Amino acid sequence: MKILDLVHDFGNNRTSGVGGICRVRCYINKKDIIVLLTDLGALNDGQSVTNAVEKIISSVYEHGVVTQPAIFIEHYERNSHKLDTFDIVNINPKTEWFSISREKVLDLLGCDEDELSERSINNGRIYEKADKIRYARDPFIDSNYIPSPEFISRKCEILNSMIPKSSITQLIESGAKEQEIQRVIKSDLSLIAEAYVGGNEYICFSEYPLADGSVDFVIFTGRSRMDIILIEVKGANFNLVNANNYGSFNHKVRDAAEQIQKRLGLVYRDYESFRKDAHEKRMKVLSGDLIHNAFVGPKSCKQVDPNKDVYVRSIVIGGRTVNDLEESKKRHDYEIHSTPPIRIESWDTWLRRLTR
């Protein structure tokens, strides 16, 4: 028979910042008092029941939750109640755990299946009490980390000057030529970062010098090891794939891919010079020298190691998609069979990457 069911706060105190809560249920059978200690998972703001079990048992006695010797069972709830784990815990003379089956637990507690099948997080009373304890200890416990003022300021600058996706879509759908698209992207380099960088750490460039020429756009990004993404763009005034029996990429896209491939060949013949030069350019930008129209992200790619290799990735964007499925296979085949690998994108696939 259950005589008690509560959320127990075993944290040190509400001003120390040391948390810890669990669900405590007490049962009485013909000869024993059984205490079920249920770990509350994400609701717990401190140590797990396993790591704090001695502290929890001492605390429930100290606070009068239990006043007589009892059998303590450690309980972890899983997604399916059939996968829950139960262990009898002895703390004298040393702490030991003894696994026990669900059936045996039900027999000891003298309760029905529903009692252990319900997830604590789905019990409104338990959830509300756990939240009340957690928020009394830390009113901002579930709030996101607050970044630095510099980060927030730069992020706001970028957001305020962003070109709307609708404007970009209209430009592409109008069949804009290469020069028009380049001009727009140069005015808001966050467009290429948004499409190919997963976070806020990046530096974008336009007309970046490479080997015997330049690349339309380049992104530096990453932590520890730097990724360098080379991007050549062509117009949106043609189909990516020709409508002939060969189904080949439009010659403008092929030419761009061949051009970037030749330049990369020169890069890899003198890779170390290229790597060092890239890090020197990165440090110039971080010192305030915005070379090659440098556009700095909110975190500005500061944490890469200048002594490590860099990964070089290449992308050619151009043309419009007609048959997405067939073209995606063709683009994938081209990337895996080209050396070094070059990704081919249409402006339609590029637009899908934008999240603004």
Secondary structure, 3 states (H helix, E strand, C coil): CEEEEEEEECCCCCCCCCECEEEEEEEECCCCEEEEEEECHHHCCECCHHHHHHHHHHHHHHCCCCCCCCEEEEEECCCCHHHCEEEEEECCCCCEEEECCHHHHHHHHCCCHHHHHCCHHHCHHHHHHHHHHHHHHCCCCCCCCCCCHHHHHHHHHHHHCCCCHHHHHHHHHCCCCHHHHHHHHHHCCHHHHHHHCCCCCEEEEEEEEECCEEEEEEEEECCECCEEEEEEECCCCCECECCCCCCCECHHHHHHHHHHHHHHHHHHHCHHHHHHHHHHHHHHHHCCCCHHHCEECCCCCCCECCCCCCEEEEEEECCECCCHHHHHHHHHHHHHHCCCCEEEECHHHHHHHCCC
